[in-house]
Amino acid sequence: RPPVTTLTLSRPERRNALSLALMNEVYEAIGALPADSQVVVLAADGPAFSAGHDLGEMVDRDARFYAELFDVCTRMMERIHQIPQPVIARVHGVATAAGCQLVASCDLVVAVDTATFATPGVKIGLFCSTPMVPISRAVGRKRAMEMLLTGEPIDASTALDWGLVNRVVPAARLDDEIERLIGQIVRHSPTVIG
């Protein structure tokens, strides 16, 4: 609904894991925004914002698949930065690994007070080096390294304190807070904002 376009991750049965197909869909959707769109809200269905890459899809694949998967992931994250519209992540649940990277890649983040954020790859023998780039830009190198080396989640208030999110609200106020933020943005020239 003008001037807002909402893109919703909708794989709730997989905790909105970022499969190759889903990332391609998000990439294409961001590239095909309506002309009257001034703000993009990135939301998600189900209990999680995003559990990161779909690990089930990554089992027993060849090197070409992994190269394509990570290339598409990088292009999707970069497209968020390339469009003129600000992108607001609407985080209502857990955001881990590449899901946390997706949050960090958005321009603004509004999260519920029960949301958690983590890069837990180290716990299963992986190092989330790709998510480290946007996360370290948001929270700084030392805090990003703590997240990456321990794999421990941080709560929403810590994410706010560290700069990963802009606002933390109770779940009942999430949409109202996003609407308030959108209202503050669209009062200004879209050309200047872009």
Residue frames as qw, qx, qy, qz and C-alpha x, y, z in Angstrom:
[[0.000, 0.891, 0.455, 0.000, 0.00, 0.00, 0.00],
 [0.418, 0.547, -0.041, 0.725, 1.60, 3.23, -1.13],
 [0.374, 0.804, -0.462, -0.002, 3.96, 4.58, -0.03],
 [0.452, -0.493, 0.729, -0.147, 4.97, 1.34, 1.74],
 [0.780, 0.227, -0.531, -0.240, 5.87, -2.01, 0.21],
 [0.628, -0.468, 0.567, -0.256, 5.96, -4.96, 2.62],
 [0.630, 0.334, -0.690, -0.125, 7.94, -8.04, 1.64],
 [0.730, -0.425, 0.370, -0.387, 7.20, -11.05, 3.83],
 [0.168, 0.338, -0.926, -0.024, 9.40, -14.11, 4.21],
 [0.779, -0.083, 0.132, -0.607, 6.88, -16.93, 4.18],
 [0.673, 0.159, -0.723, 0.003, 8.45, -20.27, 5.00],
 [0.501, -0.595, 0.334, -0.533, 7.17, -20.55, 8.58],
 [0.987, -0.127, -0.013, -0.093, 7.48, -24.35, 8.55],
 [0.812, 0.203, -0.168, 0.520, 11.26, -23.88, 8.04],
 [0.422, -0.721, -0.181, 0.519, 11.52, -20.87, 10.37],
 [0.350, 0.929, -0.001, -0.117, 11.96, -18.70, 7.26],
 [0.668, -0.344, 0.453, 0.480, 15.27, -20.34, 6.46],
 [0.276, 0.764, -0.251, -0.526, 16.93, -18.64, 3.51],
 [0.787, 0.169, 0.555, 0.210, 16.80, -21.27, 0.79],
 [0.309, -0.098, 0.492, 0.808, 18.29, -20.52, -2.61],
 [0.038, 0.569, 0.685, 0.454, 14.77, -20.12, -4.03],
 [0.252, -0.853, -0.411, 0.200, 13.66, -17.75, -1.25],
 [0.371, -0.563, 0.137, 0.726, 16.75, -15.57, -1.60],
 [0.224, 0.147, 0.605, 0.750, 16.22, -15.35, -5.36],
 [0.085, -0.730, -0.640, -0.224, 12.59, -14.35, -4.74],
 [0.322, -0.811, -0.209, 0.441, 13.60, -11.64, -2.27],
 [0.371, -0.282, 0.370, 0.803, 16.27, -10.37, -4.67],
 [0.113, 0.375, 0.667, 0.634, 13.75, -10.16, -7.52],
 [0.193, -0.804, -0.563, 0.000, 11.05, -8.57, -5.34],
 [0.348, -0.697, -0.049, 0.625, 13.41, -5.87, -4.11],
 [0.271, -0.157, 0.497, 0.809, 14.41, -5.16, -7.70],
 [0.060, -0.409, -0.693, -0.591, 10.78, -4.86, -8.83],
 [0.066, -0.451, -0.578, 0.677, 9.38, -2.46, -6.24],
 [0.223, 0.811, 0.525, 0.131, 6.39, -0.34, -7.31],
 [0.369, 0.499, 0.047, 0.783, 7.31, 3.12, -8.57],
 [0.313, -0.743, -0.051, -0.589, 5.38, 4.78, -5.73],
 [0.833, -0.401, -0.318, 0.210, 7.17, 2.83, -3.01],
 [0.044, 0.858, -0.284, 0.425, 9.01, 5.11, -0.57],
 [0.360, -0.521, 0.695, -0.341, 9.69, 2.62, 2.24],
 [0.719, 0.076, -0.666, -0.183, 10.15, -1.16, 2.29],
 [0.606, -0.469, 0.490, -0.415, 9.26, -3.25, 5.33],
 [0.518, 0.248, -0.816, -0.069, 10.85, -6.68, 5.49],
 [0.665, -0.318, 0.369, -0.566, 8.65, -8.92, 7.64],
 [0.244, 0.196, -0.947, -0.072, 8.24, -12.65, 8.23],
 [0.776, -0.274, -0.243, -0.513, 5.51, -15.20, 8.93],
 [0.856, -0.134, -0.487, 0.109, 5.56, -17.73, 11.74],
 [0.667, -0.713, -0.135, 0.172, 7.47, -17.82, 15.03],
 [0.628, -0.350, 0.204, 0.665, 10.91, -16.80, 13.67],
 [0.249, 0.826, -0.162, -0.479, 12.13, -13.88, 11.62],
 [0.762, 0.520, -0.376, -0.083, 14.75, -16.09, 9.95],
 [0.869, -0.412, 0.256, 0.095, 16.80, -19.07, 11.05],
 [0.195, -0.644, 0.597, 0.436, 19.51, -18.29, 8.49],
 [0.372, 0.347, -0.724, -0.465, 20.48, -20.54, 5.61],
 [0.916, -0.048, 0.030, -0.396, 18.44, -23.69, 5.07],
 [0.252, -0.555, 0.792, 0.028, 20.98, -26.23, 6.31],
 [0.746, 0.164, 0.632, -0.131, 18.85, -29.13, 5.03],
 [0.654, 0.748, 0.048, -0.104, 19.28, -27.79, 1.52],
 [0.123, 0.851, -0.510, -0.010, 23.06, -27.64, 1.96],
 [0.710, -0.331, 0.622, -0.024, 23.72, -31.31, 2.72],
 [0.666, 0.029, 0.673, 0.320, 25.76, -33.29, 0.17],
 [0.476, 0.859, 0.146, -0.120, 25.93, -30.57, -2.48],
 [0.763, 0.225, 0.098, 0.597, 28.77, -29.83, -4.86],
 [0.379, -0.333, -0.065, 0.861, 30.99, -26.76, -4.79],
 [0.027, 0.293, 0.451, 0.843, 28.99, -25.08, -7.57],
 [0.369, -0.689, -0.588, -0.207, 25.84, -25.16, -5.45],
 [0.503, -0.618, -0.294, 0.528, 27.59, -23.53, -2.48],
 [0.303, -0.083, 0.206, 0.927, 29.15, -20.88, -4.71],
 [0.136, -0.469, -0.537, -0.687, 25.75, -20.05, -6.19],
 [0.466, -0.684, -0.557, 0.068, 24.04, -20.08, -2.77],
 [0.459, -0.556, -0.172, 0.672, 26.51, -17.64, -1.22],
 [0.202, 0.082, 0.356, 0.909, 26.64, -15.49, -4.36],
 [0.236, -0.599, -0.578, -0.502, 22.84, -15.12, -4.37],
 [0.501, -0.683, -0.432, 0.311, 22.91, -14.36, -0.64],
 [0.401, -0.316, 0.036, 0.859, 25.51, -11.63, -1.17],
 [0.037, 0.270, 0.475, 0.837, 23.60, -10.14, -4.10],
 [0.344, -0.689, -0.605, -0.203, 20.35, -10.13, -2.08],
 [0.483, -0.641, -0.283, 0.525, 22.01, -8.34, 0.86],
 [0.317, -0.148, 0.224, 0.909, 23.72, -5.85, -1.47],
 [0.034, -0.504, -0.593, -0.627, 20.46, -5.09, -3.26],
 [0.362, -0.769, -0.494, 0.185, 19.02, -3.90, 0.06],
 [0.384, -0.557, 0.019, 0.736, 21.77, -1.26, 0.11],
 [0.276, 0.048, 0.522, 0.805, 21.43, -0.37, -3.56],
 [0.011, -0.683, -0.645, -0.343, 17.78, 0.62, -3.68],
 [0.054, 0.438, -0.104, 0.891, 16.86, 4.22, -2.86],
 [0.630, -0.571, -0.216, -0.481, 14.10, 3.24, -0.43],
 [0.181, -0.473, 0.731, -0.457, 14.98, 2.69, 3.22],
 [0.692, -0.108, -0.687, -0.191, 14.39, -0.92, 4.29],
 [0.434, -0.476, 0.465, -0.608, 12.97, -1.54, 7.76],
 [0.416, 0.006, -0.909, 0.028, 13.29, -5.03, 9.26],
 [0.653, -0.406, 0.059, -0.637, 10.21, -5.96, 11.31],
 [0.396, 0.233, -0.865, 0.203, 11.70, -8.52, 13.71],
 [0.700, -0.405, -0.001, -0.588, 9.15, -10.42, 15.77],
 [0.963, -0.257, 0.080, -0.026, 11.24, -13.47, 16.72],
 [0.692, -0.440, 0.402, 0.407, 14.64, -15.10, 16.44],
 [0.572, 0.798, -0.183, -0.052, 17.10, -13.99, 13.77],
 [0.721, -0.481, 0.441, 0.233, 20.13, -16.27, 13.50],
 [0.625, -0.059, 0.549, 0.552, 23.15, -16.64, 11.19],
 [0.192, 0.217, 0.496, 0.819, 22.22, -15.33, 7.73],
 [0.199, -0.772, -0.572, -0.193, 18.91, -14.20, 9.27],
 [0.425, -0.747, -0.125, 0.495, 20.89, -11.99, 11.64],
 [0.385, -0.108, 0.406, 0.822, 22.94, -10.84, 8.65],
 [0.055, 0.582, 0.619, 0.524, 19.69, -9.90, 6.91],
 [0.316, -0.862, -0.364, 0.156, 18.66, -7.81, 9.92],
 [0.464, -0.566, 0.128, 0.669, 22.06, -6.09, 10.00],
 [0.343, 0.141, 0.544, 0.753, 21.83, -5.38, 6.26],
 [0.001, 0.798, 0.559, 0.226, 18.56, -3.49, 6.60],
 [0.179, 0.566, -0.077, 0.801, 18.68, 0.27, 7.05],
 [0.382, -0.398, 0.360, -0.752, 16.48, 0.32, 10.15],
 [0.447, -0.120, -0.886, 0.018, 15.28, -2.38, 12.53],
 [0.527, -0.371, 0.241, -0.725, 12.29, -2.46, 14.87],
 [0.450, 0.049, -0.890, 0.062, 12.19, -5.55, 17.08],
 [0.696, -0.581, -0.252, -0.338, 9.91, -6.95, 19.74],
 [0.295, -0.737, 0.506, -0.338, 11.33, -7.12, 23.23],
 [0.857, -0.216, 0.458, -0.100, 11.43, -10.92, 23.10],
 [0.769, 0.609, -0.195, 0.014, 13.45, -11.13, 19.85],
 [0.677, -0.544, 0.396, 0.299, 16.89, -12.72, 19.91],
 [0.541, 0.785, -0.290, -0.079, 19.85, -12.46, 17.57],
 [0.714, -0.463, 0.504, 0.150, 22.71, -14.91, 17.10],
 [0.565, 0.612, -0.522, -0.184, 25.42, -16.24, 14.84],
 [0.769, -0.401, 0.451, -0.210, 25.56, -19.80, 16.20],
 [0.800, 0.482, -0.343, -0.095, 27.52, -21.46, 13.40],
 [0.116, 0.588, -0.744, 0.296, 30.50, -22.11, 15.66],
 [0.626, -0.216, 0.591, -0.460, 28.31, -24.52, 17.66],
 [0.905, 0.256, 0.309, -0.138, 27.95, -26.82, 14.64],
 [0.712, -0.161, 0.438, 0.525, 31.44, -26.47, 13.22],
 [0.417, 0.668, 0.344, 0.511, 30.84, -23.48, 10.95],
 [0.284, -0.405, -0.167, 0.853, 32.10, -19.93, 11.23],
 [0.280, 0.821, 0.497, -0.027, 29.59, -17.28, 10.14],
 [0.438, -0.245, 0.184, 0.845, 32.18, -15.18, 8.33],
 [0.093, 0.435, 0.517, 0.732, 29.76, -13.73, 5.76],
 [0.320, -0.818, -0.457, -0.143, 27.25, -12.48, 8.37],
 [0.566, -0.476, -0.178, 0.649, 30.17, -10.90, 10.23],
 [0.315, 0.228, 0.245, 0.888, 30.53, -8.17, 7.60],
 [0.219, -0.620, -0.294, -0.694, 27.19, -6.35, 8.07],
 [0.668, -0.640, -0.375, 0.065, 26.97, -7.32, 11.75],
 [0.611, -0.271, -0.127, 0.733, 30.37, -5.80, 12.52],
 [0.126, 0.375, 0.223, 0.891, 29.34, -2.65, 10.66],
 [0.450, -0.663, -0.362, -0.477, 26.30, -2.40, 12.93],
 [0.737, -0.662, -0.133, -0.020, 27.75, -3.41, 16.31],
 [0.074, -0.845, 0.527, -0.050, 31.50, -3.00, 15.90],
 [0.593, 0.396, -0.701, 0.000, 34.21, -5.61, 15.50],
 [0.017, -0.272, 0.831, -0.485, 34.62, -6.64, 19.14],
 [0.609, 0.080, 0.473, -0.632, 30.93, -7.28, 19.73],
 [0.793, 0.378, -0.285, -0.383, 30.58, -9.06, 16.39],
 [0.413, 0.396, -0.808, 0.141, 33.52, -11.30, 17.28],
 [0.307, -0.139, 0.748, -0.572, 31.90, -12.12, 20.61],
 [0.776, 0.237, 0.173, -0.559, 28.72, -13.17, 18.81],
 [0.734, 0.469, -0.448, -0.202, 30.66, -15.20, 16.24],
 [0.297, 0.419, -0.814, 0.270, 33.12, -16.90, 18.60],
 [0.284, -0.078, 0.771, -0.564, 30.62, -17.83, 21.31],
 [0.228, -0.239, -0.827, -0.454, 27.52, -18.45, 19.24],
 [0.076, -0.436, -0.729, 0.522, 25.48, -17.16, 22.17],
 [0.061, 0.716, 0.529, 0.452, 22.31, -15.20, 21.39],
 [0.103, -0.046, -0.296, 0.949, 21.79, -11.63, 22.47],
 [0.103, 0.649, 0.720, -0.224, 18.41, -10.34, 23.54],
 [0.253, 0.790, 0.387, 0.402, 16.60, -7.37, 22.03],
 [0.281, -0.956, -0.018, 0.080, 17.70, -4.89, 24.69],
 [0.613, -0.440, 0.404, 0.517, 21.36, -5.87, 24.13],
 [0.514, 0.400, 0.534, 0.540, 20.85, -5.60, 20.37],
 [0.034, 0.947, 0.257, 0.191, 19.48, -2.10, 20.92],
 [0.471, -0.821, 0.182, 0.266, 22.38, -1.13, 23.16],
 [0.629, -0.218, 0.523, 0.533, 24.91, -2.51, 20.66],
 [0.205, 0.553, -0.256, -0.766, 23.29, -0.77, 17.67],
 [0.156, 0.064, 0.923, 0.347, 21.98, -3.82, 15.81],
 [0.009, -0.665, -0.720, -0.199, 18.39, -2.56, 16.16],
 [0.052, 0.410, 0.024, 0.910, 16.91, 0.95, 16.32],
 [0.504, -0.313, 0.189, -0.782, 13.83, 0.38, 18.46],
 [0.243, -0.082, -0.958, 0.126, 12.54, -2.32, 20.79],
 [0.496, -0.185, 0.067, -0.846, 8.86, -2.52, 21.69],
 [0.527, 0.039, 0.779, -0.338, 6.36, -4.98, 23.16],
 [0.236, 0.166, 0.865, 0.410, 4.82, -7.27, 20.54],
 [0.165, 0.737, 0.640, -0.145, 1.47, -5.49, 20.76],
 [0.039, 0.889, 0.009, -0.456, 3.14, -2.23, 19.70],
 [0.564, -0.158, 0.566, 0.580, 5.36, -3.55, 16.88],
 [0.356, 0.546, 0.585, 0.483, 3.20, -2.52, 13.94],
 [0.091, -0.963, -0.250, 0.041, 2.29, 0.83, 15.52],
 [0.447, -0.699, 0.270, 0.489, 5.97, 1.63, 16.02],
 [0.493, 0.078, 0.608, 0.617, 6.79, 0.73, 12.44],
 [0.183, 0.787, 0.513, 0.288, 3.91, 2.92, 11.23],
 [0.264, -0.927, -0.055, 0.261, 5.19, 5.78, 13.36],
 [0.502, -0.428, 0.455, 0.599, 8.69, 5.39, 11.91],
 [0.406, 0.397, 0.639, 0.519, 7.32, 5.24, 8.37],
 [0.020, 0.922, 0.383, 0.047, 5.32, 8.40, 9.03],
 [0.358, -0.806, 0.166, 0.442, 8.45, 10.20, 10.13],
 [0.495, -0.156, 0.598, 0.611, 10.29, 9.09, 6.96],
 [0.322, 0.508, 0.663, 0.446, 7.64, 9.80, 4.32],
 [0.049, -0.911, -0.257, 0.319, 7.16, 13.38, 5.53],
 [0.223, -0.675, 0.400, 0.579, 10.38, 14.16, 3.70],
 [0.557, 0.616, -0.337, -0.443, 11.22, 14.20, 0.01],
 [0.964, 0.011, 0.262, 0.035, 11.66, 10.67, -1.39],
 [0.650, 0.674, -0.184, 0.298, 14.39, 12.06, -3.64],
 [0.091, -0.760, 0.501, -0.404, 16.34, 13.34, -0.65],
 [0.802, -0.336, 0.438, -0.228, 15.71, 10.12, 1.32],
 [0.940, 0.315, 0.095, 0.089, 16.82, 8.03, -1.70]]
